[in-house]
Structures are given as structure tokens and as C-alpha cells.
Amino acid sequence: MTDPSSLNRQDIIKVMLTEVDGLTASMAGASLEAVITCITQALADHKSVSINNFGKFGVRYRRSRLGIHPHTQTEIQIPATNVPYFTPSVSLKQRVNQPLNHG
């Protein structure tokens, strides 16, 4: 059973089927997979992805730093890495901050 407070791929496909007339489950699944692949590849290539009225996906460089090993409490060097991020659009922020509509 899925957590009612979150959506997975199958839930998104079900929503797509209700929103687009004539769309089949296989077409919706392929479309969702294509969008995910496109965004993933762009981020892997260190490109940003902007979707109007939704937000921007990008990659940030995180420099190496010293950290503390949680079990041994010794200092460890945490290597530099690239980290994906998401910045929501103003309209998405406004939509999220509207009162919940439990109809």
C-alpha cells in the first residue's frame, strides 16, 4: 500500500491518465520515463533544466571538507562531490502555500 501523503511513478501515471484524454498507461509510462531520463542526462552533463511554472533543476559543486565519523568520532576527509538541487518557481511556492483543499 502506498503512503497517501506521497506519490510514486504508478501514482503519477494514474494522474496522467485522468488528465490527458486518449493516453494509454504504456504511453504515460514511456512519457514519464522520457522526462526523467532527459532531466537526469542534463544534470549528468552539468546542465540546468528549467520548467516554467514548476522550477529549476541544477547541479552544485560541494567542496571537500573535514567531518566527524559518527561511530569512532575521528576526523575524516569528506571528498568533493556534485550535488543535484531543485529550486521551485514562484508560482509553485504560491500553490504549495495555499490552504489544503480536502473536498
Steps between C-alpha positions, in 0.01 A plus 500: 500500500630843409542781749202734436724803562738418214489398134704236319537439125183294477301770681634766261407284201146463638472879531632541145232260374224708662641828368562407134222351286605207284824438687577137569685372807796391287516840329481679835772276645724556198441877516583516870812290445609726212466812718695340785771380260527844339537679835744238632720521190504880506607499866765236428631737229502784759220685320202659672138423414233770534131418481276808495262526797670202664866568574863448413718192541875550514830370634714663767861421584558416866865541597685245710486554873584350836232306680463281806446125467181437702615171654868563570480880548819535294551766236454382143545673167170519311578516127373769263186408311235635267152521650173538309257765625151627426380859533121539482345779291309785662170357373580156647586657835172692495304184413665301780422775751125502420273340761442127451187417304348179645188476292 
